Amino acid sequence: MSREVRIPAFAKINLRLDILGKRADGYHELRTIFQTVSLHDELRLRTSARQGISLKLHGNEELSREPAEKNLAYRAVEALRGELKIASAVEIELRKKIPAGRGLGGGSSDAAAALLGYLRLVRRKLPRERLIELAASLGADVPFFLFGGRALGISRGDEIYPLPDVPKLYLLIVSPRDIHVPTPAAYRWLNAPAAELTKSAGNHKLWRFCALCWSARGAGLSNDFEGPVFREHPRLEEIKRDLLRRGALEASLAGSGSAVFGVFPSPAKARRAAVGFPHDQTFVCETVSRDKYARLVRSAP
């Protein structure tokens, strides 16, 4: 008899994203505050009498045409099957709602959900440290999605430290249909200097960031990608200005883009503002606390 697990994969925003410089290994040293939001994909894992791993993807035609082996949810299950030495087949069904390539972490979240869901499906456990290692091997953002809520990410963003949750925020996310920002390109445009954390400028930035992390209401929105990405795609800066004109208390680029989000006093005001972006995808959502994330993700049927 086949078994099945269903699990949501939530999107994220970065409340703050500071790039401290380029490291000797080619990666960038960053400090970021991740925050999960209620926009989510839906993942279903099912045992199968067939062989290997199969993937059905709905909601994104472009991704559905790519080889299954390239998908992060597929790769997560493949990695766990190898780690646990399990040969039995599994079917993955992924319904995409998070727009891909917009800085919202959809692929990384799918991977983390696949890791957690597959462990439940096969009724196995993995030491926390090893699970985090597997997650980091799939992508820098994946470890964050094992825990959700509000968290500090350091190094490449893959070293995660939970932060106190802040009061719920209501958001309007605007995803331009015609602008895609590959993350490697955003880093090239940034043209960051070598990371020199012992120098005064880097230290000042780091201390300022740490102070904001522990603020009772969270850090004010800030994203170092905005300058270079807005120069390449001026319309994204226009979207940010439009969000503020339409009642957003704050607005920021999501990750390296191309989505832009605004913080609103209420869902109703966010919905009214969404009318002003008829040619873009818009999502009215809210932040998700760590406790709620754990209930929804770790306790999904």
Buried (B, 14 or more C-beta within 10 A) or exposed (E): EEEEBBBBBBBBBBBBBBBBBBBEEEBBBBBBBBBBBBBBBBBBBBBBEEEEBBBEBBBBEEBBEEEBEEBBBBBBBBBBBEBBEBEEBBBBBBBBBBBBBBBBBBBBBBBBBBBBBBBBBBEEEBEEEEBBBBBBBBBBBBBBBBBBBBBBBBBBBBBBEEBEBBEEBBBBBBBBEEBBBEBEBBBEBBEBEEBEEEEEEBEEBBEEBEEBBEEEEBBEBBBBBBEBBBEBBEBBBEBBEBBBEBBBBBBBBBBBBBBBBBBBEEBEBBBBBBEBBEEBBBBBBBBBBBEBBBEBBBEBE
